[in-house]
Amino acid sequence: MTLGERLRKARDKRGWSQLYVSKVTKISNTVLSNYERNYRDPDSETLTKLAELYDVSVDYLVGLTDIPERRINNDQAMNAESKYNRLPQDKKKIIDDLIDVLSNNN
């Protein structure tokens, strides 16, 4: 799926018209239409603005992932933190070491 198709899909999922999005974002309707038809690509600031408006990740819009969600929700984060906090210290150390290894490899 192209960037334009993903932009249109994200807008349609919200049930919004191009006119509505153009008013909210202050992007002209013509320019927004050009983005959705792949005639033009938005700059990074505009792409970020649209991702935030549609509540999807920029990675999803540009095709790096097929998962539209921007981030985990607070309940998921709190659940993970709660599970981590209940671990014995030696298990926490393993997880911390793994995070350090993965962080240094990126």
Backbone as a printed PyTorch tensor [residue, N CA C, xyz], in Angstrom:
tensor([[[  0.8420,  -1.1680,   0.0000],
         [  0.0000,   0.0000,   0.0000],
         [  0.9000,   1.2480,   0.0000]],

        [[  0.5360,   2.2390,  -0.7710],
         [  1.3340,   3.4660,  -0.8860],
         [  1.0380,   4.4300,   0.2680]],

        [[  1.8860,   5.4370,   0.4000],
         [  1.6640,   6.4720,   1.4030],
         [  0.2950,   7.1120,   1.2090]],

        [[ -0.0290,   7.4540,  -0.0160],
         [ -1.3210,   8.0750,  -0.2960],
         [ -2.4890,   7.1870,   0.0970]],

        [[ -2.3810,   5.9020,  -0.2140],
         [ -3.4510,   4.9660,   0.1490],
         [ -3.5910,   4.8610,   1.6620]],

        [[ -2.4680,   4.8580,   2.3600],
         [ -2.5180,   4.7720,   3.8240],
         [ -3.0900,   6.0550,   4.4310]],

        [[ -2.7430,   7.2010,   3.8630],
         [ -3.3140,   8.4540,   4.3390],
         [ -4.8380,   8.4560,   4.1640]],

        [[ -5.2810,   8.0250,   3.0000],
         [ -6.7250,   7.9990,   2.7520],
         [ -7.4200,   6.9900,   3.6590]],

        [[ -6.8220,   5.8220,   3.8280],
         [ -7.4080,   4.7960,   4.6830],
         [ -7.5340,   5.2960,   6.1250]],

        [[ -6.4810,   5.9590,   6.6180],
         [ -6.5020,   6.4810,   7.9880],
         [ -7.5770,   7.5570,   8.1370]],

        [[ -7.7180,   8.4070,   7.1270],
         [ -8.7570,   9.4450,   7.1590],
         [-10.1440,   8.8280,   7.0990]],

        [[-10.3280,   7.8800,   6.1920],
         [-11.6210,   7.2120,   6.0490],
         [-12.0200,   6.4670,   7.3220]],

        [[-11.0440,   5.8660,   7.9720],
         [-11.3270,   5.1270,   9.2120],
         [-11.9280,   6.0510,  10.2630]],

        [[-11.5050,   7.3060,  10.2560],
         [-12.0460,   8.3000,  11.1820],
         [-13.3970,   8.8500,  10.7160]],

        [[-13.7200,   8.5920,   9.4550],
         [-14.9770,   9.1040,   8.9150],
         [-14.9200,  10.5810,   8.5620]],

        [[-13.7200,  11.0800,   8.3000],
         [-13.5360,  12.4930,   8.0190],
         [-13.4050,  12.7420,   6.5260]],

        [[-13.9170,  13.8730,   6.0850],
         [-13.7510,  14.2860,   4.6920],
         [-12.3980,  14.9760,   4.5310]],

        [[-11.9710,  15.0880,   3.2870],
         [-10.7460,  15.8380,   3.0250],
         [-10.9140,  17.3010,   3.4380]],

        [[-12.1040,  17.8390,   3.2270],
         [-12.3490,  19.2300,   3.6060],
         [-12.1810,  19.4310,   5.1060]],

        [[-12.6980,  18.4880,   5.8840],
         [-12.5540,  18.5880,   7.3340],
         [-11.0720,  18.5590,   7.7280]],

        [[-10.3340,  17.6020,   7.1920],
         [ -8.9200,  17.4700,   7.5380],
         [ -8.1480,  18.7040,   7.0820]],

        [[ -8.4780,  19.2300,   5.9260],
         [ -7.7640,  20.4180,   5.4470],
         [ -8.0160,  21.6160,   6.3600]],

        [[ -9.2130,  21.7390,   6.8990],
         [ -9.5010,  22.8350,   7.8260],
         [ -8.7530,  22.6520,   9.1440]],

        [[ -8.7550,  21.4390,   9.6710],
         [ -8.1090,  21.1660,  10.9570],
         [ -6.5980,  21.3350,  10.8690]],

        [[ -6.0140,  20.8890,   9.7750],
         [ -4.5540,  20.9010,   9.6370],
         [ -4.0260,  22.1520,   8.9490]],

        [[ -4.9260,  22.9240,   8.3700],
         [ -4.5370,  24.1080,   7.5930],
         [ -3.6930,  23.7240,   6.3690]],

        [[ -3.9730,  22.5380,   5.8390],
         [ -3.3920,  22.0820,   4.5780],
         [ -4.4830,  22.2720,   3.5370]],

        [[ -4.1640,  22.8520,   2.4060],
         [ -5.2120,  23.0680,   1.4060],
         [ -5.7820,  21.7260,   0.9520]],

        [[ -7.0440,  21.7350,   0.5950],
         [ -7.7030,  20.5120,   0.1480],
         [ -7.0070,  19.9360,  -1.0830]],

        [[ -6.5480,  20.8130,  -1.9580],
         [ -5.8460,  20.3630,  -3.1640],
         [ -4.5640,  19.6240,  -2.7980]],

        [[ -3.8010,  20.1820,  -1.8760],
         [ -2.5480,  19.5480,  -1.4570],
         [ -2.8340,  18.2110,  -0.7830]],

        [[ -3.8300,  18.1920,   0.1050],
         [ -4.2030,  16.9460,   0.7750],
         [ -4.6220,  15.8870,  -0.2440]],

        [[ -5.3860,  16.2890,  -1.2190],
         [ -5.7980,  15.3790,  -2.2860],
         [ -4.5860,  14.8580,  -3.0580]],

        [[ -3.6280,  15.7350,  -3.3200],
         [ -2.4000,  15.3170,  -4.0090],
         [ -1.6140,  14.2980,  -3.1950]],

        [[ -1.6030,  14.4670,  -1.8720],
         [ -0.9390,  13.4770,  -1.0190],
         [ -1.6230,  12.1160,  -1.1630]],

        [[ -2.9400,  12.1180,  -1.0770],
         [ -3.6860,  10.8580,  -1.1200],
         [ -3.6430,  10.1940,  -2.4930]],

        [[ -3.3990,  10.9660,  -3.5410],
         [ -3.2970,  10.3950,  -4.8940],
         [ -1.8540,  10.1460,  -5.3100]],

        [[ -0.9290,  10.3230,  -4.3470],
         [  0.4950,  10.0920,  -4.5810],
         [  1.0980,  11.0140,  -5.6390]],

        [[  0.5100,  12.2060,  -5.7870],
         [  1.0900,  13.1900,  -6.7010],
         [  2.1760,  13.9980,  -6.0030]],

        [[  2.0730,  14.0950,  -4.6720],
         [  3.0460,  14.8170,  -3.8510],
         [  3.2410,  14.0480,  -2.5570]],

        [[  4.4090,  14.2120,  -1.9460],
         [  4.6740,  13.6390,  -0.6270],
         [  4.7280,  14.7720,   0.3870]],

        [[  4.1290,  14.5560,   1.5490],
         [  4.1990,  15.5970,   2.5800],
         [  5.6070,  15.6960,   3.1590]],

        [[  5.9730,  16.8910,   3.6210],
         [  7.2500,  17.0310,   4.3240],
         [  7.1140,  16.3540,   5.6850]],

        [[  8.2200,  16.2100,   6.3810],
         [  8.2130,  15.4500,   7.6320],
         [  7.3070,  16.0870,   8.6880]],

        [[  7.2640,  17.4000,   8.7570],
         [  6.3990,  18.0730,   9.7300],
         [  4.9270,  17.7930,   9.4390]],

        [[  4.5430,  17.8590,   8.1760],
         [  3.1580,  17.5940,   7.7860],
         [  2.8130,  16.1280,   7.9970]],

        [[  3.7350,  15.2460,   7.6730],
         [  3.5120,  13.8160,   7.8700],
         [  3.2740,  13.5110,   9.3510]],

        [[  4.0680,  14.1220,  10.2090],
         [  3.9010,  13.9370,  11.6470],
         [  2.5560,  14.4790,  12.1120]],

        [[  2.1680,  15.6410,  11.5940],
         [  0.8890,  16.2490,  11.9500],
         [ -0.2700,  15.3300,  11.5580]],

        [[ -0.2030,  14.7520,  10.3580],
         [ -1.2680,  13.8530,   9.9060],
         [ -1.2840,  12.5620,  10.7170]],

        [[ -0.1180,  12.0280,  11.0330],
         [ -0.0450,  10.8110,  11.8490],
         [ -0.6850,  11.0490,  13.2140]],

        [[ -0.3750,  12.1790,  13.8220],
         [ -0.9570,  12.5010,  15.1280],
         [ -2.4690,  12.6760,  15.0180]],

        [[ -2.9160,  13.3690,  13.9910],
         [ -4.3480,  13.5840,  13.8030],
         [ -5.0870,  12.2620,  13.6270]],

        [[ -4.5380,  11.3780,  12.8160],
         [ -5.1820,  10.0910,  12.5310],
         [ -4.8930,   9.0350,  13.5980]],

        [[ -4.0270,   9.3770,  14.5570],
         [ -3.6210,   8.4810,  15.6400],
         [ -3.0140,   7.1850,  15.0970]],

        [[ -2.0890,   7.3640,  14.1560],
         [ -1.3130,   6.2490,  13.6030],
         [  0.1600,   6.6400,  13.6630]],

        [[  1.0350,   5.6800,  13.4860],
         [  2.4650,   5.9860,  13.4930],
         [  2.9120,   6.4680,  12.1170]],

        [[  3.9620,   7.2510,  12.1100],
         [  4.5750,   7.6650,  10.8440],
         [  5.0980,   6.4220,  10.1260]],

        [[  5.6430,   5.4750,  10.8880],
         [  6.1270,   4.2220,  10.2880],
         [  5.0270,   3.5210,   9.5170]],

        [[  3.8080,   3.5450,  10.0450],
         [  2.6780,   2.9340,   9.3340],
         [  2.4000,   3.6920,   8.0310]],

        [[  2.3580,   5.0020,   8.1150],
         [  2.0310,   5.7890,   6.9200],
         [  3.0430,   5.5860,   5.8010]],

        [[  4.3170,   5.4950,   6.1490],
         [  5.3410,   5.3480,   5.1040],
         [  5.5920,   3.8920,   4.7220]],

        [[  4.8800,   2.9620,   5.3530],
         [  4.9550,   1.5600,   4.9400],
         [  6.0240,   0.7280,   5.6230]],

        [[  6.6080,   1.2300,   6.7070],
         [  7.6110,   0.4390,   7.4170],
         [  6.9870,  -0.6370,   8.2930]],

        [[  5.6980,  -0.4740,   8.5970],
         [  4.9570,  -1.4680,   9.3690],
         [  3.5130,  -1.4640,   8.9090]],

        [[  2.8540,  -2.5710,   9.0980],
         [  1.4240,  -2.6450,   8.7910],
         [  0.5790,  -2.4560,  10.0450]],

        [[  1.2350,  -2.1680,  11.1620],
         [  0.5360,  -1.9390,  12.4200],
         [  0.3390,  -0.4300,  12.5760]],

        [[ -0.9100,   0.0320,  12.5270],
         [ -1.1370,   1.4790,  12.5490],
         [ -0.9420,   2.1480,  13.9040]],

        [[ -1.0490,   1.4120,  15.0030],
         [ -0.9960,   2.0320,  16.3220],
         [  0.3060,   2.7740,  16.5420]],

        [[  0.1960,   3.9460,  17.1550],
         [  1.3690,   4.7750,  17.4070],
         [  2.1950,   4.2740,  18.5780]],

        [[  1.5570,   3.8400,  19.6110],
         [  2.2860,   3.4360,  20.8090],
         [  1.3890,   2.5500,  21.6650]],

        [[  2.0190,   1.9130,  22.6370],
         [  1.2200,   1.1070,  23.5440],
         [  0.4130,   2.0390,  24.4370]],

        [[ -0.7240,   1.5490,  24.8930],
         [ -1.5330,   2.4010,  25.7580],
         [ -1.0490,   2.3090,  27.1940]],

        [[ -1.5380,   3.1970,  28.0160],
         [ -1.0890,   3.2680,  29.4020],
         [ -1.3600,   1.9870,  30.1740]],

        [[ -2.4800,   1.3250,  29.9110],
         [ -2.7880,   0.0740,  30.6070],
         [ -1.7270,  -0.9840,  30.3140]],

        [[ -1.3010,  -1.0690,  29.0630],
         [ -0.2650,  -2.0380,  28.6960],
         [  1.0490,  -1.7060,  29.3850]],

        [[  1.4000,  -0.4330,  29.4140],
         [  2.6530,  -0.0180,  30.0450],
         [  2.6190,  -0.2900,  31.5450]],

        [[  1.4980,   0.0190,  32.1750],
         [  1.3810,  -0.2150,  33.6110],
         [  1.4060,  -1.7020,  33.9280]],

        [[  0.7920,  -2.5210,  33.0770],
         [  0.7940,  -3.9710,  33.2720],
         [  2.2180,  -4.5170,  33.1670]],

        [[  2.9680,  -4.0600,  32.1800],
         [  4.3540,  -4.5100,  32.0140],
         [  5.2050,  -4.0690,  33.2040]],

        [[  5.0150,  -2.8330,  33.6480],
         [  5.7770,  -2.3400,  34.7970],
         [  5.4370,  -3.1230,  36.0540]],

        [[  4.1630,  -3.4210,  36.2300],
         [  3.7310,  -4.1920,  37.4030],
         [  4.3530,  -5.5870,  37.4040]],

        [[  4.3660,  -6.2290,  36.2440],
         [  4.9780,  -7.5590,  36.1440],
         [  6.4670,  -7.4910,  36.4360]],

        [[  7.1290,  -6.4790,  35.9000],
         [  8.5620,  -6.3050,  36.1230],
         [  8.8400,  -6.1100,  37.6180]],

        [[  8.0560,  -5.2720,  38.2540],
         [  8.2740,  -4.9650,  39.6690],
         [  8.0900,  -6.1810,  40.5710]],

        [[  7.2980,  -7.1510,  40.1440],
         [  7.0690,  -8.3530,  40.9480],
         [  8.1510,  -9.4180,  40.7650]],

        [[  9.0480,  -9.1810,  39.8130],
         [ 10.1120, -10.1620,  39.5730],
         [ 11.1740, -10.1030,  40.6700]],

        [[ 11.8030, -11.2400,  40.9300],
         [ 12.9400, -11.2120,  41.8490],
         [ 14.0930, -10.4330,  41.2080]],

        [[ 14.9780,  -9.9360,  42.0400],
         [ 16.0670,  -9.0710,  41.5850],
         [ 16.9250,  -9.7170,  40.5000]],

        [[ 17.1920, -11.0270,  40.6020],
         [ 18.0410, -11.6740,  39.6010],
         [ 17.3800, -11.6930,  38.2230]],

        [[ 16.0510, -11.8090,  38.1890],
         [ 15.3260, -11.7840,  36.9000],
         [ 15.3090, -10.3600,  36.3220]],

        [[ 15.1600,  -9.3650,  37.2040],
         [ 15.2080,  -7.9700,  36.7490],
         [ 16.5550,  -7.6670,  36.1130]],

        [[ 17.6230,  -8.2010,  36.7100],
         [ 18.9720,  -7.9810,  36.1900],
         [ 19.0990,  -8.5460,  34.7820]],

        [[ 18.5260,  -9.7280,  34.5470],
         [ 18.5660, -10.3460,  33.2180],
         [ 17.8590,  -9.4440,  32.1950]],

        [[ 16.6970,  -8.9540,  32.5720],
         [ 15.9300,  -8.0880,  31.6620],
         [ 16.6880,  -6.7910,  31.4010]],

        [[ 17.2280,  -6.1960,  32.4520],
         [ 17.9950,  -4.9520,  32.2910],
         [ 19.2020,  -5.1560,  31.3800]],

        [[ 19.8990,  -6.2840,  31.5740],
         [ 21.0580,  -6.5860,  30.7290],
         [ 20.6400,  -6.7770,  29.2750]],

        [[ 19.5250,  -7.4530,  29.0590],
         [ 19.0190,  -7.6680,  27.7040],
         [ 18.6560,  -6.3460,  27.0260]],

        [[ 18.0200,  -5.4720,  27.7730],
         [ 17.6640,  -4.1510,  27.2380],
         [ 18.9420,  -3.3840,  26.8520]],

        [[ 19.9530,  -3.4630,  27.7180],
         [ 21.2270,  -2.7960,  27.4180],
         [ 21.8520,  -3.3550,  26.1310]],

        [[ 21.8480,  -4.6630,  25.9730],
         [ 22.4260,  -5.2960,  24.7760],
         [ 21.6450,  -4.8580,  23.5340]],

        [[ 20.3180,  -4.9230,  23.6070],
         [ 19.5070,  -4.5510,  22.4530],
         [ 19.6500,  -3.0740,  22.1200]],

        [[ 19.7440,  -2.2370,  23.1200],
         [ 19.8990,  -0.7960,  22.9040],
         [ 21.2210,  -0.4700,  22.2340]],

        [[ 22.2700,  -1.1830,  22.6050],
         [ 23.5880,  -0.9160,  22.0420],
         [ 23.7420,  -1.4540,  20.6300]],

        [[ 22.8800,  -2.3640,  20.2260],
         [ 22.9590,  -2.9370,  18.8770],
         [ 22.1910,  -2.1190,  17.8590]],

        [[ 21.4410,  -1.1210,  18.3060],
         [ 20.6640,  -0.3050,  17.3680],
         [ 21.4060,   0.8760,  16.9620]]])
